[in-house]
Structures are given as structure tokens and as C-alpha cells.
């Protein structure tokens, strides 16, 4: 994985907006909703469908330790993708994405201005369109360099050109020598 994809993964892991169900009855209810039937849940957990129904009704309040561990793992494996999908949709439609980095930025500019790259520490909030492009590129299997290009373009528009208010002769921005890069959405 590249630096950008690692940053997206970290942001996803830190993004628990709501904890998964903690009670046995709640966990089984969630798994039933996800898998569709007591038989499917039973196959996943290695127990009988009758046991699953007892857990669902609350007739059995506690599962054996090995079964409880399987239930917990099955819930967590299905819970986080739902949270991730919801947060990414929010970032891509309304919230945008915040990029914090320390890296060497170089750029192409008009004759007579400096285009020497230098290290900068930046925290820039990029609009939802850049978040959508970044997620789309990641889902399509884009390289780290391609995702850097999307972030660099966002930095050019938002930070260097201030939304069209300055540095209009700036044509390309490059991110090189990344010390660190964190994303939040």
C-alpha cells in the first residue's frame, strides 16, 4: 500500500461513529439482518439454527466463550464496512476531506517566479468533489502517485490559488518527499 491509501485506511479505522451492538441478542439480531436467516448465521458461527434462535429471543443470555468470540468477530467484520461507506458518502457529498501533511511541494509557474520545491506543513480542507475523486480512484485501484495527483490538484485550487483569488499562473503542483500525511473526514 502507498502513503495515501494508508492514510485513508487510518482515517477509516478511526471513524467509528457508532459502536457495534454489545449484547448477545443485539449482535445476533444484526447478523440475522445481514445474513438473512438463522440457518446462515448458524453456519457462519458453527452452531445450530435453534441456538441462534435462542440467542435472538433472549432465552440464552450468554454464549460459550468460543462461540461468543466468533459472534464478536462476525459482527465487527460486517459493521465497519457500513460505517466506512456512510462516512465516505458524507465526505464525498457534503463534508469534504481534511489533509494534513508535511511534504516537499514543487510547482510549475510563470517565468520570473520561483518554482523551487520546499517543505511545507499544511492542513487543508478540500471540498467534497476531491473526496469523491479520491475514493473513486482508490476503489478503481489507482496508484499512490495518481492519488497524490488528486490531492495536489486540490491543494493547488484551495491553498495555492485560494479558490481562484491568487497565483493564477500556477499550472501544476507536485507532492514529493512526504514526511507524513493524515486524512480526516
C-alpha angles and dihedrals in degrees: 000000000000130000095264094049090047089053091051090049091050091049090050093050092049091049104086100144094173129016119243118252112288103192120082091236091050093047093049090047090053092048091048090053092049099042099033103226144044088240092057092047090047091053090049092051100036095240134108124275088241090059091050090052091049090053090047094051092044093242087127112043098184134037125211112274095254092048092045089054091051091049092050092048093047092050094047092047091056100034102059096054089056091051092045093050092049094048093046090050090051092049092048095048108032117349107052124201132279117219120196116186147149108211144131110271121199127176145179113244142166120292112277096035127095119259096175111135118238137176115266132176107219137175108189130171109219121203122253093263090067091047089052092048091048094050092044091050092049093049090049091054097253119177122253089251091057091050090048087055091056092050091045090052089051091050090050093053100039106030110021098035096028093224093311098318099110147006093037091163090065108111109171135017122196129195114212137162096023112202091185138339127194129181129201129185 
